[in-house]
Amino acid sequence: MALFSSLTPVFVAVLCMIVGFIFKNSQKKEERRSKEKRSDEGKLRPWVDEDLQDDTEINSKDNEDDNELLETEDDENLLHIPYTPHQYSASEMLERSEKFYSLMNLRRSVRFISPEPVPREVINNVISTAGTAPSGAHTEPWTFVVVSDADVKHKIREIVEEEEEINYKQRMGDKWVHDLKRLRTYWVKEYLDIAPYLILIFKQIYGVHPNGKKKTHYYNEISVSIACGILLAALQNVGLVTVTTTPLNCGPQLRDLLQRPANEKLLMLLPVGYPASDATVPDLKRKDINDIMVDV
């Protein structure tokens, strides 16, 4: 018994060493498995900055579909054709760049819009121009909903103003509301009734294949935002005005009103028309090129 008692501490020490060795080995194996898993995932999907992922979910294995890969096999044989756009002389380039800058520098956010009718063909053309924007994997993830019906426009105004009043009074906070005061903008949006057209731009967070399977739309928000920028330039080019609005918390209601599918989310709402005869804009100054450009 005395011998057993004297050996007990030794036995306990040996047992602890064995347990520790087993635990350490299992940790190393787990770390190896984890590294291998990360390595395999890296091979399957390229790493992407999380700030640029928006709604694409390109790292999700649930997003992978063998049928989708099969349906895009024809794209591997996509014909590539010569591209030879007109090349301008240096003096022509300078002149065109100056004229275009002068035109775009006149662009302003205008909240006072005339009810004067605008030719529908012009609206079609500026939207077609917006549709020339680049997009991730050429998925073209945009839908432009053009509203001219007076009743629908008024329903849109009711939805927007109801939510905007809550935004200004509760959601946005004192600083945000204060920063907007000098621009004289608030929750009443008369232009939503008055403008001859409202263009609502939806981003398609995914597409749908003919077989009903989801189609990945890479960088959908960035792609649609580029299209919106081109649309603004196209409107300026034809002498029409707008104000970019992103009504908070209105997307689901407007999507239902306009009967848009679940894969579409509202990105921007543009009232479009001629400027009212008494239109005013804030006397704002734009940053100098030296404040927005860095030479390296």
HUJO-V352306 format. One record per pair of residues at least 4 apart in sequence whose ideal C-beta (glycine too) atoms are under 6 Angstrom apart, sorted by the first residue. I is the first residue (numbers start at 0). J is the second residue. D is the distance in whole Angstrom. If there is no record, write none. Layout:
BEGIN
i=<I;I>
j=<J;J>
d=<D;D>
END
This chain:
BEGIN
i=<6;44;47;53;54;54;55;56;62;64;66;67;70;87;87;100;106;107;108;109;109;109;109;110;110;111;111;112;112;112;112;112;112;113;113;113;114;115;116;117;117;117;121;122;125;125;126;128;129;129;129;132;132;132;134;134;134;135;135;135;136;138;140;140;140;140;140;141;141;142;142;143;143;144;144;145;145;146;146;146;147;152;152;153;154;155;156;156;156;156;158;158;159;159;159;159;160;160;162;162;163;164;165;166;166;166;167;167;167;171;171;173;179;182;189;190;190;194;194;194;195;196;197;198;198;199;200;200;200;201;201;201;202;202;202;202;202;203;203;203;204;204;204;205;205;205;206;206;208;208;218;223;227;234;234;239;240;241;241;241;244;245;249;250;250;253;254;259;274;286;286;288>
j=<10;58;52;220;204;219;217;62;215;212;212;212;208;91;92;104;235;280;242;240;242;274;278;190;242;275;278;190;193;194;270;272;275;272;273;275;193;273;195;121;195;272;237;196;233;234;143;233;226;229;230;225;226;229;138;139;222;217;218;222;217;216;202;203;216;219;222;223;226;201;263;198;200;199;257;196;198;151;152;197;196;192;197;192;256;191;160;188;191;192;249;252;163;188;246;249;186;188;248;249;186;186;169;170;171;247;171;176;186;175;176;177;184;281;193;194;270;270;271;272;272;271;270;269;271;268;227;266;267;259;263;265;219;220;223;264;266;216;262;263;219;262;264;213;216;262;214;216;212;214;222;266;267;239;241;271;274;269;270;271;268;267;253;264;265;265;259;263;278;290;291;292>
d=<6;5;6;4;4;6;5;5;6;5;5;6;6;4;5;6;5;5;4;4;6;5;6;6;5;4;4;5;6;4;6;4;6;6;4;5;5;5;6;6;5;6;6;6;4;6;5;4;5;5;4;5;4;5;5;5;4;3;4;6;5;5;6;4;4;4;6;5;5;4;6;6;6;4;5;6;6;5;6;4;6;6;6;6;6;6;6;6;4;5;6;5;6;6;5;5;6;6;5;5;4;4;5;5;5;5;6;6;5;4;6;6;5;6;6;5;5;4;6;5;5;4;6;4;6;5;6;5;5;6;4;6;5;6;4;5;5;6;6;6;6;6;6;5;5;5;4;6;5;5;5;5;5;5;6;6;5;4;6;5;5;6;5;6;4;6;5;5;4;4;5;5>
END
